[in-house]
Amino acid sequence: MKILVTGGNGKLATQLKKYIKGDFLGKEILDLTKLEDIAKLDPYDIIIHTAKGSIDISLNFKMLVKQTNPKKIFAFTSRQGTFMNWKKNENIEYGLEKLTLNFVVYRHNLDNNNAILIEPGHMETDEEYKKTAELFYKFFIKCNFDKNMIFDLKSTRYISY
């Protein structure tokens, strides 16, 4: 099984390396803001999308899926960054990035039903990233893609958009 983890050098991906064998590609190898980088990718069975940093990453997610043709997709989102901070005038780019990713994945699922948005909850410390990676791995190994919703890792339940 061939697995691609985007954002491969980030804090979450670093923790996921303890549980999952795959290609962990960071920005220096796979810049998701550049379509030419995406066009060079081979097919993958699974994508675990942890990359963040730009709205272009979320906008190019559709191209990433088309190029790699995965059977399963896990995309990390942020309900807090997207919706709970809407009254604050900070991190608006991050909120827009995650809102765009939510929309793209939700729309993709209307036709394909092979993607799950993952809400990891707040992560700041190394211990929080480690715990999130553990929780994700437990979900990952048994996931059956039967709901087009966001899975909240911390409460281990699905939440609606």
C-alpha positions as CSV (number, residue, x, y, z in Angstrom):
1,M,0.0,0.0,0.0
2,K,1.5,3.3,-1.1
3,I,0.9,6.3,1.2
4,L,1.6,10.0,0.7
5,V,1.7,12.3,3.7
6,T,1.8,16.0,2.7
7,G,3.4,18.5,5.0
8,G,5.9,15.7,5.6
9,N,8.3,17.7,7.8
10,G,5.6,19.4,10.0
11,K,5.0,18.6,13.6
12,L,2.0,16.3,13.0
13,A,3.7,14.4,10.2
14,T,6.8,13.9,12.3
15,Q,4.7,12.2,14.9
16,L,2.8,10.2,12.3
17,K,6.1,8.7,11.1
18,K,6.1,6.6,14.3
19,Y,2.9,4.8,13.2
20,I,2.6,5.0,9.4
21,K,5.1,3.9,6.7
22,G,4.9,6.1,3.6
23,D,6.3,9.0,1.6
24,F,6.4,12.0,3.9
25,L,6.9,14.9,1.5
26,G,7.7,18.3,2.8
27,K,7.6,21.6,0.9
28,E,11.2,21.3,-0.3
29,I,10.1,18.2,-2.3
30,L,6.4,18.8,-2.9
31,D,5.3,22.4,-2.9
32,L,1.5,22.1,-3.0
33,T,1.3,25.8,-4.1
34,K,2.9,24.7,-7.4
35,L,0.9,22.7,-9.9
36,E,4.1,21.6,-11.6
37,D,5.2,19.9,-8.4
38,I,1.9,18.1,-8.1
39,A,2.0,17.0,-11.8
40,K,5.2,15.0,-11.1
41,L,3.6,12.8,-8.5
42,D,2.9,9.1,-9.0
43,P,-0.3,7.4,-8.0
44,Y,-0.9,6.6,-4.3
45,D,-3.4,4.4,-2.6
46,I,-3.8,6.8,0.4
47,I,-3.2,10.5,0.9
48,I,-2.9,11.9,4.4
49,H,-3.0,15.6,4.0
50,T,-1.4,17.5,6.8
51,A,0.1,20.4,4.8
52,K,-1.0,23.9,5.7
53,G,0.1,27.5,5.1
54,S,-1.6,28.9,2.1
55,I,-5.1,29.0,0.5
56,D,-3.4,27.8,-2.7
57,I,-2.7,24.5,-1.0
58,S,-6.4,23.9,-0.5
59,L,-7.3,25.2,-3.9
60,N,-4.7,22.8,-5.5
61,F,-6.0,19.8,-3.4
62,K,-8.3,18.8,-6.3
63,M,-5.3,18.6,-8.6
64,L,-3.4,16.5,-6.0
65,V,-6.3,14.0,-5.9
66,K,-6.6,13.9,-9.6
67,Q,-2.9,13.3,-10.1
68,T,-2.4,10.7,-7.4
69,N,-5.8,8.9,-7.8
70,P,-6.0,7.6,-4.2
71,K,-8.5,5.1,-2.9
72,K,-8.7,6.8,0.5
73,I,-8.0,10.4,1.5
74,F,-7.6,11.8,5.1
75,A,-7.4,15.6,5.2
76,F,-6.7,17.5,8.4
77,T,-8.9,20.5,8.9
78,S,-9.6,22.9,11.7
79,R,-13.0,23.7,12.9
80,Q,-11.5,26.1,15.4
81,G,-9.4,28.0,12.8
82,T,-12.3,28.0,10.4
83,F,-15.4,28.8,12.4
84,M,-14.7,29.5,16.0
85,N,-12.3,32.4,15.4
86,W,-14.4,34.2,12.9
87,K,-14.9,37.3,15.1
88,K,-11.2,37.7,15.6
89,N,-9.1,39.7,13.1
90,E,-6.2,37.3,13.2
91,N,-5.3,34.1,11.3
92,I,-7.9,34.9,8.6
93,E,-5.7,33.3,6.0
94,Y,-5.6,30.1,8.0
95,G,-9.3,30.1,8.4
96,L,-9.9,30.7,4.7
97,E,-7.4,27.9,3.9
98,K,-9.3,25.4,6.0
99,L,-12.7,26.6,4.9
100,T,-11.6,26.1,1.3
101,L,-10.2,22.6,2.1
102,N,-13.5,21.7,3.8
103,F,-15.5,22.8,0.7
104,V,-13.2,21.0,-1.8
105,V,-13.3,17.7,0.2
106,Y,-17.0,17.9,0.8
107,R,-17.6,18.5,-2.9
108,H,-15.2,15.7,-3.9
109,N,-17.2,13.3,-1.6
110,L,-20.4,14.0,-3.4
111,D,-19.0,12.1,-6.3
112,N,-16.4,9.8,-4.8
113,N,-17.1,9.2,-1.1
114,N,-13.5,8.3,-0.3
115,A,-12.3,11.3,1.8
116,I,-12.6,12.1,5.5
117,L,-11.9,15.5,7.0
118,I,-10.1,15.1,10.4
119,E,-10.6,17.7,13.1
120,P,-7.6,17.1,15.4
121,G,-8.4,19.8,18.0
122,H,-5.9,22.3,19.3
123,M,-2.3,21.2,19.0
124,E,0.5,23.4,20.4
125,T,2.8,21.2,22.4
126,D,4.8,18.2,21.3
127,E,2.7,16.0,23.6
128,E,-0.5,17.3,21.9
129,Y,0.9,16.4,18.5
130,K,2.0,13.0,19.8
131,K,-1.5,12.3,21.2
132,T,-3.2,13.5,18.0
133,A,-1.0,11.1,15.9
134,E,-1.9,8.2,18.2
135,L,-5.6,9.0,18.0
136,F,-5.4,9.4,14.2
137,Y,-3.6,6.0,13.8
138,K,-6.3,4.2,15.8
139,F,-9.0,5.8,13.6
140,F,-6.9,5.3,10.4
141,I,-6.5,1.5,10.7
142,K,-10.3,0.9,11.1
143,C,-11.9,3.7,9.1
144,N,-14.6,2.6,6.6
145,F,-15.6,5.9,4.9
146,D,-19.3,5.6,5.6
147,K,-20.0,9.3,6.4
148,N,-19.4,12.5,4.6
149,M,-18.7,14.4,7.7
150,I,-15.8,15.7,9.8
151,F,-14.3,13.2,12.3
152,D,-13.4,14.9,15.6
153,L,-10.4,12.9,16.9
154,K,-10.5,14.2,20.5
155,S,-14.2,13.3,21.1
156,T,-14.0,10.3,18.7
157,R,-17.3,11.2,17.0
158,Y,-18.4,12.6,13.7
159,I,-19.6,16.2,13.5
160,S,-21.5,17.8,10.7
161,Y,-20.2,20.6,8.4
